[in-house]
Amino acid sequence: MSTAVVAGTLSIQETSRRTGLSEPTLRYYEQVGIIPPVPRDRESGHRRFPAAVLTTLQTLACLRAGGMRINDMRRYVELMGRGDAAAAEQRELFTVQAGRLAADIDRLQTQLAYLRAKAALWDARVRDDTEAERQATAEVVAIADRLNPDGREPVGPSDDRRRP
């Protein structure tokens, strides 16, 4: 196997370390066209990422961490190629994604409140504090209703010994 390194390029391992994206993710992004085809080392056939693509990959890593969908990431890269002419479309893309992320954060905050209320419920049971248990149970039920507004039964076993 060749150890030749093409100047100004990075191996997939180095690219992964620098961007935080896994090697399979880097291959996938190339496969689905989010990034252009990556040149290969002539001797080994291994991908050699041009250093210039690193900024794009780092941006994609941030977008992915923010929950952006693959199609939206592809759209972002396409719009970047159009420069300022696509500013309004970029604004819309990021505004929609910010709304999705805000909704995810709200949902996570509610789930966190649920877990804390369940901990309080179990704490009250450990202390054999009937009043605190009653209050915690009411809070758990109220939060569960927010998490499950359509009234369907939750999936999975219940850990409650007593139903309110």
N, C-alpha and C positions, 0 to 999 in steps of 0.2 A: 504494500500500500504506500502511496506517495506521501511524503511529508511536505511537498512543495506548497508554499503559501503565496497566493496572488496578492500583490501589493494593493493596499487600500481596500481590502475585503476582509470579511469576518466569517469564521466558521459558523455553522448553525448553533453549536454549543455556546460560543462567545456571544452571538446575537441573542440567544435565549437569556444568558446571564445579564446582558446589558438592558434588555427590554422587559424582563420578567415574564415574557411569553414562553410557554413550553415549546419544545421542538415540534411536537405534533401540531400545535396551533400554528406555528410558523409555516409548516408544510401545508396545512389546511388553507391558510390565508392565500398562499400562492396558488393552490389548486382551484379555489373558487374565484380567483381574480381580484381579491382585495389589494394584493400587491402584485406588481408585474412579475413575470417569470424571473427566477433568480439564476444568474449565471452559474455554471458548473466548472469546477476545476477540470482541465482537460485530461489530466493523468488519473485522478481518483474518481471523478464523476460526482464528488461531493459539492453541495451547494456552497457558494461563496457570496455572502451578502455584501453588496456595495455599502460602504460606510454611509453614503448619502441616504440610504433607505432607513437608517436607524431612527432618524427624527420621526418619520412617518410611523414606524413600528412603535415607538415610544408613545406617540399620540394615540395610536390604535389601542395600546395597552390601557391608557387612561380611559378611553371611550368604553372599552370592554369592562373595566372595573366599575364604570358608571352605569352598567347595564345596557349599553347600546346594542341593538340587534345587528346581526351580520349584514343584513340588507342595508341598514342605515349606515353602517361603517363603510360599506362599498360605495354607497351614495356620497358620503363625505369625501372619500378619496376622488371620486369622479368630479365632484364640485370643486375640489381644490385645484384640479387641472384647469378649471375655467377662471380661476382667480377672483378678482373683485366683481366680475360680471355675475357671479353666482352668490353674491353676499346675501341677498334676500332669501334665497333658498337655504343657505347655510344657517341663517338666523332661524328660519322655520324649523329646520332639522334639530337644532339645539334647543329651541323653545319647547318642542314636543318632547324631546328626551328629558329635559329638566322637569317637565310635568309628570312624566312617568316615574322619574326618580323620586320626586316629592311624594307621589302616591305610595311608592314602595317604602319610603321612610315613615310615612304615617302608619302604614300597615305594620311595619316592624316595631314602631313605638307602642302600638296597641298590643302586639304580641308580647312585648317586654312587660307591659303593665299586667297582662294576664299571668305571666310567669311569676311576677312579684306578688300578685294577689294570691296565687296558688301557694306560694311559699308562706305567706302570712296565714293562710288557712291551715296549713299543716303545722305551722308554729303554734297557732292557737290550740290545735288538737294535742300537740305535745305538752303544752302548758295546762291542758284541760280547762281552758278559758272559754266557756260557752258563749258569752257575749261577743268576744273577739272573733270566735268562729262564725257566729251568725253574720257579723258585719263583713267578714272576709268572704263568706259564701255569697252574700248579696253582691259584693264587688265582682267576684268571679263570674257570676251569672250575667251581670250587666256587661262586662267586657266580652264574655263569650257571645252575647247577643250582637255586639258590634263586629266581632270577628266572623260571625255566621248570620248575617242579616236575613237570609232567605229561610231560616228555620230548619234547615236539614240537620239530621243527626250528625254529630261529629264522627269522623273516621277514627277508628282505633278504640281500644278499651278505655273505660273511665277509671280514674283512680280514686274517685269519691266513694267513701263508705256510705254516706248518707246524702240523699238528694234533697235539695232545699224545697 
